[in-house]
Amino acid sequence: MTDQRTFLAAKRTVDDRALNRRVLDRFTAALEARPAPVRIVEIGAGIGTMIARLAAWGRLPDEVTYRAVDTDAKSVRAARERVPDWLEDAGYAVDRLDDGRAETTLVARSDGRRLEVKLEVADGFAIADDADAVIASAVLDIVALDRALPAIEELLASDGLLYAPLTFDGKTAFAPRDPADDGIERGYHRHMDTVRSAGGSRVGSELLWRLPESGWSVLEDGGSDWIVRPRDEEYPGAERLFLESLLETIDGALAELAGDEPESEFGELESAERRRWLRRRRNELEREELVFVAHNIDVLARPD
């Protein structure tokens, strides 16, 4: 079983390719227009890959304070270990300003730039702040929007921004195709909609009407599909681990759904057909033949 920290690390290159550059460009330009220091809060920051990405890609203003929060203490602990190295790889000199049990503060400097990062175990929807921007990457599809959007608005300073990339939007596909694919994919999405405690399988597109209905302006949006396939006869980076974890997640979701709805078409997915499908996909992964696609949407928005 792939643990969450390993999955998040393996996902980094998948996200790198997927992020919509038009939305990211608009977000970057808006940050640059804010007076220094620019304050960013990231909700569900995981092991810190977004911090590392924005720093490595030169997407941060010259002076930034970055508060990265996650409810998972193990992920925050992994961020404390990984983020300093990633920032050094991006050309920063990194000092630990403070290191406690619940939070760690890093100060990174490079060519006149100063990035102060606080890594914190916390519920991002239950903290207080006055941020120029809130980042919620691959988060809004696993939480209740009725709670999340008002909480994010409370975190923002006047004219602040919400950057919500990689929000899942209802399409999962594998190739080569298999006769069981349609049922597997429907069951996986139904689990998101009916069994999982919050979120859903179509939140990406839902945001495009829910935000205006809730008094926000959508400034930019665009697709950010995950596409994982062999390149030069092998998977890039650790993306094999990403796919292994994804197959485990789908299998677990279908097993849970089958138990919850034993008389439905999804109850039948507990059968030999589901096990055959999983065995085939794992064999294709081992042979480096499996292709995976998921549809996501990136959104940049501002409260009116």
PyMOL commands that set and color helices and strands:
alter all, ss='L'
color gray80, all
select helices_A, chain A and resi 4-18+21-32+49-56+73-89+145-155+181-195+203-213+239-260+267-270+272-286
alter helices_A, ss='H'
color red, helices_A
select strands_A, chain A and resi 38-43+63-70+93-99+103-110+113-121+131-135+156-175+216-223+226-228+291-303
alter strands_A, ss='S'
color yellow, strands_A
deselect
rebuild
show_as cartoon
